[in-house]
Amino acid sequence: MYNNKEKSRKSVIRMDPDCAICHAPAAAGCDCEAKGLEVAVRQAESRMMQSVYNDIRSWVRAHAQDYILEYFRLLAERRKAAHTSHLERLTAHAYHYFHAPPHPNEINAAQATLKRGIDEDWQSSVQRYPEVLEYFYSLVELTLPPDDEPAVKDPPLSALSGSRKASRRSSTVAPESHYDRERNPLARRTPPPPLERRTPAPVMGNPLAPTQQAPSRRHSFRPPTAPPPSYYGGGGGGY
């Protein structure tokens, strides 16, 4: 014979749906839905984000090329200025001691030295591409909307729109304990994907004079350095 407490107790029926892909029972704990979710995420990311990735890549590439070309131009001008000074010293020495222009072999040797220096400057400039590319990629700002934004809390999707979401859940779903969540196979079948960055906003600026960086993301990145001293040992400034 049931007492009043047992009579007033409401029965709760739990019925986990079968796998939406292979139709296996929920107790089987298959990973079909998790794999399907990963495929769907990759497809959605490709449709929605590929053009954004292309824009970022084009922006970074253009600014990196501009920086490398400007860096090489400074090195080459410094190299040519040192070469000109070297030829002037050769000419002054030859006229002072021999009353004649420098020997052609000396001129050819100076020209060969200049050519080797220009090649070295270009090689050292091109080898800096990884550092410069990483620097400009670090300037790209990516933001996510806050979780309490209306577009996030109530997205304009037909299956989620309206006020029936809370009312349906409150009337049919019983609260779950930690033990129930551990035993529920649905909790591990389709876990929500981690939030990734979106909405890129590159900070446009002079590649040789980058803007102030946010300390939370760029405090440890070192900007590209200045050109090295002249090959001939001069200061080289102001060219």
C-alpha positions as CSV (number, residue, x, y, z in Angstrom):
1,M,0.0,0.0,0.0
2,Y,1.4,3.4,-1.1
3,N,1.6,6.2,1.4
4,N,0.7,9.8,0.5
5,K,4.4,10.8,-0.1
6,E,4.7,8.0,-2.7
7,K,1.4,9.0,-4.3
8,S,2.5,12.6,-4.7
9,R,5.9,11.8,-6.2
10,K,6.1,12.6,-9.9
11,S,7.6,10.0,-12.2
12,V,10.5,11.2,-14.4
13,I,11.1,9.5,-17.6
14,R,14.6,9.8,-19.2
15,M,14.9,8.7,-22.8
16,D,18.2,9.5,-24.5
17,P,17.9,9.6,-28.3
18,D,19.8,7.2,-30.5
19,C,22.8,8.3,-32.5
20,A,21.6,10.7,-35.3
21,I,24.0,9.2,-37.8
22,C,24.4,5.5,-37.2
23,H,21.2,5.1,-35.1
24,A,23.1,3.2,-32.4
25,P,21.6,3.3,-28.8
26,A,22.9,6.1,-26.7
27,A,24.5,3.6,-24.3
28,A,26.9,2.5,-27.0
29,G,28.7,5.8,-26.8
30,C,29.7,6.0,-30.5
31,D,31.6,9.0,-31.8
32,C,29.7,9.4,-35.0
33,E,28.1,12.7,-33.9
34,A,31.4,14.1,-32.6
35,K,33.1,13.3,-35.9
36,G,30.2,14.7,-37.9
37,L,30.3,17.9,-35.8
38,E,34.0,18.3,-36.6
39,V,33.3,17.9,-40.3
40,A,30.5,20.5,-40.1
41,V,32.7,22.9,-38.2
42,R,35.4,22.6,-40.9
43,Q,32.9,23.1,-43.7
44,A,31.4,26.2,-42.0
45,E,34.8,27.6,-41.2
46,S,35.8,27.2,-44.9
47,R,32.6,28.9,-46.1
48,M,32.6,31.8,-43.6
49,M,36.3,32.4,-42.8
50,Q,38.3,31.5,-45.9
51,S,37.9,35.0,-47.4
52,V,38.9,36.5,-44.1
53,Y,42.0,34.4,-44.0
54,N,42.8,35.4,-47.5
55,D,42.4,39.1,-46.6
56,I,44.7,38.7,-43.6
57,R,47.3,36.8,-45.7
58,S,47.3,39.4,-48.4
59,W,47.6,42.3,-45.9
60,V,50.5,40.6,-44.1
61,R,52.3,39.6,-47.3
62,A,52.1,43.1,-48.7
63,H,53.4,44.8,-45.6
64,A,56.2,42.2,-45.1
65,Q,57.3,42.7,-48.7
66,D,57.3,46.5,-48.3
67,Y,59.4,46.2,-45.1
68,I,61.9,43.8,-46.7
69,L,62.4,46.0,-49.8
70,E,62.8,49.1,-47.7
71,Y,65.3,47.3,-45.4
72,F,67.3,46.2,-48.4
73,R,67.2,49.7,-49.9
74,L,68.8,51.1,-46.8
75,L,71.5,48.4,-46.8
76,A,72.2,48.9,-50.5
77,E,72.4,52.7,-50.2
78,R,74.8,52.4,-47.3
79,R,76.9,49.9,-49.2
80,K,77.0,52.1,-52.3
81,A,77.9,55.2,-50.2
82,A,80.8,53.2,-48.6
83,H,81.9,52.0,-52.1
84,T,81.9,55.6,-53.4
85,S,84.1,56.7,-50.5
86,H,86.4,53.8,-51.1
87,L,86.8,54.8,-54.8
88,E,87.5,58.4,-53.8
89,R,90.3,57.2,-51.4
90,L,91.8,55.0,-54.1
91,T,91.8,57.9,-56.6
92,A,93.3,60.3,-54.1
93,H,96.0,57.8,-53.2
94,A,96.9,57.1,-56.8
95,Y,97.1,60.7,-57.8
96,H,99.1,61.6,-54.7
97,Y,101.7,58.9,-55.2
98,F,101.6,58.1,-58.9
99,H,100.0,61.2,-60.4
100,A,97.7,58.8,-62.3
101,P,94.2,57.3,-61.9
102,P,93.8,54.0,-59.9
103,H,94.9,50.8,-61.6
104,P,92.0,49.1,-63.4
105,N,92.5,46.0,-61.3
106,E,91.8,48.1,-58.2
107,I,88.6,49.4,-59.7
108,N,87.5,45.9,-60.7
109,A,88.3,44.6,-57.2
110,A,86.2,47.4,-55.7
111,Q,83.3,46.7,-58.1
112,A,83.5,43.0,-57.2
113,T,83.4,43.8,-53.5
114,L,80.4,46.0,-54.0
115,K,78.6,43.2,-56.0
116,R,79.3,40.6,-53.3
117,G,78.1,43.1,-50.6
118,I,74.8,43.8,-52.5
119,D,74.2,40.0,-52.8
120,E,74.9,39.6,-49.1
121,D,72.5,42.4,-48.3
122,W,69.7,40.9,-50.4
123,Q,70.3,37.5,-48.9
124,S,70.2,38.8,-45.4
125,S,67.0,40.8,-46.2
126,V,65.2,37.8,-47.7
127,Q,66.2,35.6,-44.7
128,R,64.3,37.9,-42.4
129,Y,60.9,37.1,-44.0
130,P,59.8,34.6,-41.2
131,E,60.5,37.2,-38.5
132,V,58.8,40.0,-40.4
133,L,55.8,37.9,-41.3
134,E,55.3,36.8,-37.7
135,Y,55.5,40.4,-36.6
136,F,52.8,41.6,-39.0
137,Y,50.6,38.6,-38.2
138,S,50.9,39.6,-34.5
139,L,49.4,43.0,-35.4
140,V,46.1,41.5,-36.6
141,E,43.4,42.0,-34.0
142,L,40.8,39.2,-33.6
143,T,37.7,39.7,-31.3
144,L,34.7,37.7,-30.1
145,P,31.4,39.2,-29.1
146,P,30.6,38.9,-25.4
147,D,28.4,35.9,-24.3
148,D,25.7,38.2,-23.1
149,E,25.2,40.0,-26.4
150,P,21.7,39.5,-27.8
151,A,23.0,38.0,-31.1
152,V,24.8,35.4,-29.1
153,K,22.2,34.6,-26.5
154,D,19.3,34.5,-28.9
155,P,20.6,34.0,-32.5
156,P,18.0,34.7,-35.2
157,L,17.7,31.0,-36.2
158,S,14.3,29.5,-36.8
159,A,14.8,26.5,-34.5
160,L,15.9,28.7,-31.5
161,S,13.9,31.9,-32.0
162,G,11.0,32.8,-29.6
163,S,10.4,32.4,-25.9
164,R,9.5,28.7,-26.0
165,K,13.1,27.5,-25.3
166,A,13.0,28.1,-21.5
167,S,9.4,27.1,-21.0
168,R,9.8,23.7,-22.8
169,R,12.9,22.8,-20.9
170,S,11.5,23.8,-17.5
171,S,8.4,21.7,-18.0
172,T,10.0,18.4,-19.3
173,V,13.7,18.2,-18.2
174,A,14.5,17.3,-14.6
175,P,17.6,18.8,-13.0
176,E,20.7,16.6,-13.4
177,S,23.1,15.9,-10.7
178,H,26.9,15.5,-11.2
179,Y,26.5,11.7,-11.1
180,D,23.8,11.8,-13.8
181,R,26.0,14.0,-16.0
182,E,28.8,11.5,-15.6
183,R,26.6,8.6,-16.7
184,N,24.9,10.5,-19.5
185,P,26.5,9.3,-22.8
186,L,25.2,12.4,-24.6
187,A,27.5,14.6,-22.6
188,R,30.5,13.1,-24.3
189,R,29.1,12.5,-27.8
190,T,28.8,16.0,-29.1
191,P,30.8,18.3,-27.0
192,P,30.7,22.0,-28.0
193,P,33.7,23.1,-30.0
194,P,36.1,25.6,-28.4
195,L,35.7,29.2,-29.4
196,E,38.1,30.2,-32.1
197,R,39.0,33.8,-33.0
198,R,37.0,35.5,-35.7
199,T,36.3,39.0,-36.9
200,P,39.8,40.0,-37.9
201,A,40.7,43.7,-37.8
202,P,44.2,44.4,-39.0
203,V,45.8,47.5,-37.6
204,M,47.0,49.4,-40.6
205,G,50.1,51.4,-40.1
206,N,53.6,52.1,-41.2
207,P,55.5,48.8,-41.3
208,L,58.7,50.5,-40.3
209,A,57.1,52.3,-37.3
210,P,54.5,49.8,-35.9
211,T,51.8,51.1,-33.5
212,Q,51.7,50.4,-29.8
213,Q,50.9,46.8,-29.1
214,A,48.4,45.4,-26.6
215,P,50.3,44.0,-23.7
216,S,48.1,40.9,-23.4
217,R,49.1,39.5,-26.8
218,R,52.2,41.2,-28.1
219,H,54.3,42.1,-25.1
220,S,56.9,39.5,-25.9
221,F,57.3,40.0,-29.7
222,R,60.3,42.0,-30.8
223,P,59.8,44.3,-33.8
224,P,62.2,44.0,-36.8
225,T,65.6,45.5,-36.0
226,A,67.4,48.2,-37.8
227,P,70.0,47.6,-40.5
228,P,73.5,46.5,-39.4
229,P,76.5,48.8,-39.6
230,S,78.2,49.5,-42.9
231,Y,80.3,46.8,-44.6
232,Y,83.3,49.1,-44.8
233,G,83.0,50.0,-41.1
234,G,81.5,53.5,-41.5
235,G,78.5,54.8,-39.5
236,G,76.3,54.8,-42.6
237,G,73.6,56.9,-41.0
238,G,71.4,59.3,-42.9
239,Y,71.4,57.5,-46.3
